[in-house]
Amino acid sequence: MKNQTFKVFGLNYNNVTLDDAVATMEEFIKERRPRAVFTTGAELVARAHKDKELKKIYASADMLTVDSHVVYFACRLLGKSLKEPVSAAKLMFRFLEKTQNTGYRLFFLGAKEEILEKAISNLKGKHPNLNIVGRHHGYFDFSQDYDIIKKINEARPDVLFVAMSSPLKERFISKNLSRLNVPVSFGVGGTIDIAAGYCKFAPKWVSKIGFEWFYRFLQEPKRLWKRYATTNLIFIWVVLREIFGYEKNSTS
């Protein structure tokens, strides 16, 4: 499937709808070559601007989508004709919904064991035909991850959902992509918390006005206030740089 791409904030994005993204993941599965899929909201755009390794990982992604309405609005402001935001959570849930009867082999990596167990139980309750072939929590030594990679490869998944925070999920996938015999490694972050029922999706009207981040903040204010205070300011600065052409001039 040929997707349009566009460059903004120094990153190359796929201009896809949610269903386009699902179809692209299915093509990756058919092709059987290891691919990396990531999504970026305002926080991760800000992080990538400061973290050159993270920016390089996103640059090498096989599919990169705009995760939030905040970034969507910024892209539209900058003249990018973006179809719609495609968040990690919406893409994972839509993929599971549309492919539940295909027999695709699924592996979940990340989160605490009890959260992961609850999430998988909920997903199986909603989609009984999901073929979940393995899981492992996200609390392990990244420098000694041989046993984790071995366990994943022995399960022979078609899709690996990596439910770690950023930049851990990006670095894990980037480091191990060539060792993983998995067609799709997809960084889904906190989506597992939503699947487990510990966090909630923002209502559609909240998403449409670009306040998903604030809805998320209200659920975990103590943990997220400093992160959002910092990254939101950086994101505004990144957008202003783009508006005034500094980013383009500095990378040309």
Residue pairs with C-beta under 8 A, 6 or more apart in sequence:
1 20
1 23
1 24
1 27
3 14
3 15
3 16
3 20
3 24
3 63
4 14
4 15
5 12
5 13
5 14
5 15
6 12
6 13
6 15
6 75
6 80
6 81
6 82
7 13
8 74
8 75
8 78
8 80
8 242
9 45
9 48
9 49
9 238
9 239
9 242
9 247
10 48
10 49
10 55
10 247
10 251
11 40
11 45
11 48
11 55
11 58
11 59
11 64
12 59
12 64
13 64
13 65
13 66
13 75
13 82
14 21
14 24
14 63
14 64
14 65
15 80
15 81
15 82
15 83
16 24
16 63
16 65
16 83
16 86
17 83
17 84
17 86
18 84
18 86
18 90
18 91
18 94
19 94
19 98
20 83
21 63
21 65
21 86
21 91
21 94
22 91
22 94
22 95
22 98
22 99
24 63
25 37
25 63
25 91
25 95
25 159
25 184
25 186
26 99
28 35
28 37
28 62
28 63
28 183
28 184
29 104
29 158
29 159
29 183
29 184
30 183
31 183
32 183
33 183
34 177
34 178
34 180
34 181
34 182
34 183
34 185
35 62
35 63
35 183
35 184
35 185
36 57
36 60
36 61
36 62
36 63
36 173
36 174
36 177
36 185
36 187
37 61
37 62
37 63
37 64
37 91
37 184
37 185
37 186
37 187
38 57
38 58
38 61
38 63
38 64
38 65
38 170
38 173
38 186
38 187
39 64
39 65
39 66
39 67
39 86
39 87
39 88
39 91
39 187
40 48
40 58
40 64
40 65
40 66
40 67
40 71
41 66
41 67
41 68
41 70
41 71
41 87
41 212
41 213
42 68
42 70
42 71
42 74
42 213
42 231
42 232
42 235
43 166
43 213
43 227
43 228
43 231
43 232
43 235
44 54
44 67
44 166
45 71
45 235
45 238
46 230
46 231
46 232
46 234
46 235
46 238
47 54
47 166
47 167
47 231
48 54
48 55
48 58
49 55
49 234
49 238
50 234
51 167
53 167
53 171
54 166
54 167
54 170
54 171
57 167
57 170
57 171
57 173
57 174
58 64
58 170
60 174
65 85
65 86
65 87
65 91
66 72
66 75
66 82
66 85
66 86
67 85
67 86
67 87
67 88
68 85
68 87
68 207
68 210
68 212
68 213
69 85
69 207
69 208
69 209
69 210
69 212
70 210
70 212
70 213
70 235
71 85
72 82
72 84
72 85
72 210
73 210
74 235
74 239
74 242
75 82
76 82
77 239
77 243
78 239
78 242
78 243
85 207
87 212
88 186
88 187
88 188
88 189
88 191
89 188
89 190
89 191
89 194
89 201
91 186
92 161
92 186
92 188
92 191
93 191
93 195
95 159
96 106
96 123
96 127
96 130
97 127
100 127
100 129
100 130
101 129
103 131
104 131
104 158
104 159
105 131
105 133
105 155
105 156
105 157
105 158
105 159
106 130
106 131
106 132
106 133
106 157
106 158
106 159
106 161
107 132
107 133
107 134
107 135
107 152
107 155
107 157
107 159
107 160
107 161
107 182
108 116
108 119
108 120
108 132
108 134
108 135
108 136
108 161
108 163
108 192
109 135
109 136
109 138
109 148
109 152
109 160
109 161
109 162
109 163
109 164
110 116
110 137
110 138
110 161
110 162
110 163
110 164
110 169
110 188
110 192
111 119
111 137
111 138
111 163
111 164
111 192
111 193
111 196
112 137
112 138
112 139
113 137
115 192
115 193
115 196
115 198
116 135
116 137
116 163
116 192
116 196
117 135
118 196
118 197
118 198
119 192
119 193
119 195
119 196
120 132
120 135
120 195
122 195
122 196
122 197
123 130
123 132
123 195
124 130
124 132
133 155
133 156
133 157
134 151
134 152
134 155
134 157
136 148
136 151
136 152
138 163
138 164
138 168
140 148
142 168
142 171
142 172
142 175
145 172
145 176
149 176
149 179
149 180
152 160
152 180
152 182
153 179
153 180
153 181
153 182
156 181
157 182
158 182
158 183
158 184
159 182
159 183
159 184
159 185
159 186
160 180
160 182
160 184
160 185
160 186
161 186
161 188
161 191
161 192
162 169
162 172
162 173
162 185
162 186
162 187
162 188
163 169
163 188
163 189
163 190
163 191
163 192
164 172
164 187
164 189
165 189
165 190
166 187
166 189
169 187
169 188
169 189
170 187
173 185
173 187
176 185
177 185
190 199
193 199
194 200
194 201
199 216
199 219
199 220
200 215
200 219
202 211
202 212
202 215
202 216
203 215
206 212
206 214
206 215
213 228
213 232
216 224
217 224
217 225
217 228
238 247
241 247
242 248
